[in-house]
Amino acid sequence: MVVAGGDYVHFVVEYGGKIEKCRVTETALLNRERMSRRDAGHAQLIAIFVRHRAEIEHLARAKLQREGHSDRGVVVTTEDLNP
């Protein structure tokens, strides 16, 4: 399941036998593709996410391992995706 809403693309990953809520910021996705906000709607943000899904999910799992579970979910940011 992938949903674009607000300033995030929301997704889930399996970690530790559980399904964990995660999101990646719109800014991180746009920076990855060197696009501006006016050039990207929800469909484009999801397409960017799908292109980089494996890496984004890996980063989310790494954050879960470092920081543990959060009721608010893990957020993959520009600093994570575009170091």
C-alpha positions as CSV (number, residue, x, y, z in Angstrom):
1,M,0.0,0.0,0.0
2,V,1.4,3.4,-1.0
3,V,-0.6,6.6,-0.5
4,A,0.5,10.2,-1.2
5,G,-1.0,12.7,1.3
6,G,0.0,16.0,2.8
7,D,3.8,16.4,2.6
8,Y,4.4,12.6,2.6
9,V,4.1,9.3,0.7
10,H,2.9,6.8,3.2
11,F,3.9,3.1,3.0
12,V,4.4,0.1,5.2
13,V,7.3,-2.3,5.8
14,E,7.6,-5.6,7.6
15,Y,10.1,-5.5,10.4
16,G,10.5,-7.9,13.3
17,G,7.5,-9.9,12.2
18,K,5.2,-6.8,12.3
19,I,3.9,-4.3,9.8
20,E,5.3,-0.9,10.5
21,K,3.9,2.5,9.3
22,C,6.4,4.6,7.5
23,R,6.5,7.7,5.4
24,V,9.0,9.5,3.1
25,T,8.9,13.3,2.8
26,E,7.8,14.9,-0.4
27,T,11.0,17.0,-0.2
28,A,13.2,13.9,-0.1
29,L,11.5,12.5,-3.1
30,L,11.7,15.7,-5.1
31,N,15.3,16.3,-4.2
32,R,16.1,12.8,-5.3
33,E,14.7,13.5,-8.8
34,R,15.8,17.2,-8.8
35,M,12.3,18.3,-9.3
36,S,10.4,21.3,-8.0
37,R,7.0,21.0,-6.1
38,R,5.1,22.7,-8.9
39,D,6.3,20.0,-11.3
40,A,5.0,17.1,-9.2
41,G,1.5,16.0,-8.2
42,H,0.5,13.0,-6.1
43,A,0.9,10.6,-9.0
44,Q,4.4,11.8,-9.8
45,L,5.4,11.5,-6.1
46,I,4.2,7.9,-6.0
47,A,6.0,7.2,-9.3
48,I,9.3,8.5,-7.7
49,F,8.6,6.4,-4.6
50,V,8.1,3.3,-6.7
51,R,11.4,3.9,-8.6
52,H,13.3,4.2,-5.4
53,R,11.2,1.8,-3.3
54,A,13.8,-0.8,-2.4
55,E,16.2,1.9,-1.1
56,I,13.5,3.8,0.8
57,E,12.2,0.6,2.5
58,H,15.8,-0.3,3.4
59,L,16.3,3.1,4.9
60,A,13.1,2.8,6.9
61,R,14.1,-0.6,8.3
62,A,17.5,0.8,9.2
63,K,15.8,3.6,11.1
64,L,13.5,1.1,12.9
65,Q,16.6,-0.9,13.9
66,R,18.3,2.2,15.3
67,E,15.3,4.0,16.8
68,G,12.8,1.3,17.5
69,H,9.0,1.3,16.9
70,S,7.1,4.6,17.1
71,D,3.3,4.9,17.1
72,R,3.7,7.8,14.7
73,G,5.8,5.7,12.3
74,V,9.2,6.1,10.8
75,V,9.9,9.1,8.6
76,V,12.5,8.9,5.8
77,T,13.8,12.4,5.3
78,T,16.0,14.2,2.8
79,E,19.0,13.7,5.0
80,D,18.4,9.9,4.8
81,L,17.7,9.6,1.1
82,N,20.0,12.3,-0.2
83,P,23.1,12.3,2.1
